Amino acid sequence: MSRPNGLVISIDGTAGTGKSTVGRAAAQAMGYSFLSTGGLYRALAYTVFAKHVDAADPKAVLETAKSLQFRFERQPDATLKMFVNGEYLGNKLQLDEVAQTASKISTYADSRAVLTEKMRQAGQDGGIIMEGRDIGTVVFPDAEVKIYLDATAEVRADRRVKQLAEQGVQTDYGQILASIKERDLRDSTRKASPLKPAPDAIKIDTSNMNREEVIEAVVKEIKRYAA
């Protein structure tokens, strides 16, 4: 498939594998844009929370999803700055209430379908690396390059503990590990767009790789196709 701006590259994988960091760096290396699709779910969650929509009502959440208009502006670091109904939500998307709401509503198939279509609109012309859970399987099954990142739950928990420690936040490794395993189970067993590698995805186990090595491996695969 020929796209006016280049390839569509999907990066899927389990939580805590550095998909956003790797995707952003790879996009910079390729001169592409980068979109972390979790932001769209958080935008829906924030709107549901802010407008006091009942998060337990799939129909109400669906109508809210339909009301969202997204606009994206590419930034110098390759990321796409997201405006929702004309507003840049910024740190509002990081509220605990938003994260909790997003976890609930991301299981609603109809709302996911609405956001999936908005993601396709954002990336259909190519020249983009899109990161998420179901990009290569549902959003862009025709993506030219599909990457699936994984690592053991233990490695991902250790990385998260170290990341939080660098931010001055002390956490319990056991709790973090349990949370990651719980999310893995939830993501892989949900009825709507379960987390799994696309049949033609390039699988990269990052357990014994540092960030630079993962970025190098991903860029290598993209350039191999582009060549």
Long-range contacts (C-beta under 8 A, 24 or more apart in sequence): 1-142, 1-144, 3-124, 3-125, 3-126, 3-127, 4-125, 4-126, 5-125, 5-126, 5-127, 5-128, 6-30, 6-32, 6-126, 6-127, 6-128, 7-32, 7-126, 7-127, 7-143, 7-144, 7-145, 7-222, 7-225, 7-226, 8-123, 8-124, 8-126, 8-128, 8-130, 8-140, 8-142, 8-143, 8-144, 8-145, 9-128, 9-129, 9-130, 9-143, 9-144, 9-145, 9-146, 9-147, 9-222, 10-129, 10-130, 10-131, 10-132, 10-135, 10-136, 10-139, 10-140, 10-143, 10-145, 10-146, 10-147, 10-198, 10-201, 11-129, 11-130, 11-131, 11-132, 11-135, 11-147, 11-148, 11-149, 11-218, 12-131, 12-132, 12-133, 12-134, 12-135, 12-136, 12-137, 12-146, 12-147, 12-148, 12-149, 12-195, 12-197, 12-198, 12-201, 13-133, 13-147, 13-148, 13-149, 13-150, 14-149, 14-150, 14-151, 14-156, 14-180, 14-184, 14-187, 14-195, 15-156, 15-180, 15-183, 15-184, 15-187, 16-151, 16-156, 16-157, 16-159, 16-160, 16-180, 17-149, 17-150, 17-151, 17-156, 17-206, 18-149, 18-159, 18-206, 18-211, 18-214, 19-131, 19-132, 19-149, 20-131, 21-211, 21-215, 22-149, 22-211, 22-214, 22-215, 22-218, 23-129, 23-130, 23-131, 23-218, 24-77, 24-78, 24-79, 24-129, 25-215, 26-129, 26-215, 26-218, 26-219, 26-222, 27-78, 27-79, 27-128, 27-129, 28-77, 28-78, 29-215, 29-219, 30-129, 30-219, 30-222, 30-223, 30-226, 31-127, 32-78, 32-127, 32-128, 32-129, 33-72, 33-74, 33-78, 33-79, 33-80, 33-127, 33-128, 33-129, 34-78, 34-79, 34-80, 34-128, 34-129, 34-130, 34-131, 35-72, 35-79, 35-80, 35-119, 35-122, 35-123, 35-128, 35-129, 35-130, 35-131, 36-79, 36-131, 36-132, 37-115, 37-119, 37-130, 37-131, 37-132, 37-135, 37-139, 38-102, 38-131, 38-132, 39-82, 39-93, 40-70, 40-82, 40-115, 40-118, 40-119, 41-102, 41-105, 41-106, 41-115, 42-93, 42-98, 42-99, 42-102, 43-68, 43-70, 43-82, 43-84, 43-89, 43-93, 44-68, 44-102, 44-105, 44-111, 44-115, 45-98, 45-99, 45-101, 45-102, 45-105, 46-84, 46-89, 46-92, 46-93, 46-95, 46-98, 46-101, 47-84, 48-101, 48-105, 49-95, 49-97, 49-98, 49-101, 55-101, 55-104, 55-105, 56-104, 58-108, 58-110, 58-111, 61-105, 61-108, 61-111, 62-108, 62-110, 62-111, 62-114, 65-110, 65-111, 65-114, 65-115, 66-114, 68-118, 70-118, 70-122, 72-122, 80-122, 107-190, 107-191, 107-192, 108-192, 109-191, 109-192, 109-193, 112-192, 112-193, 116-193, 133-187, 133-193, 133-195, 134-193, 134-194, 134-195, 136-197, 136-198, 136-201, 137-193, 137-196, 137-197, 137-198, 138-193, 141-198, 144-225, 145-202, 145-221, 145-222, 145-225, 146-198, 146-200, 146-201, 146-202, 147-201, 147-202, 147-204, 147-218, 147-221, 148-197, 148-198, 148-201, 148-202, 148-203, 148-204, 149-204, 149-206, 149-214, 150-203, 150-204, 150-205, 150-206, 150-207, 151-205, 151-206, 151-207, 152-207, 153-177, 153-180, 153-181, 153-184, 155-206, 155-207, 156-180
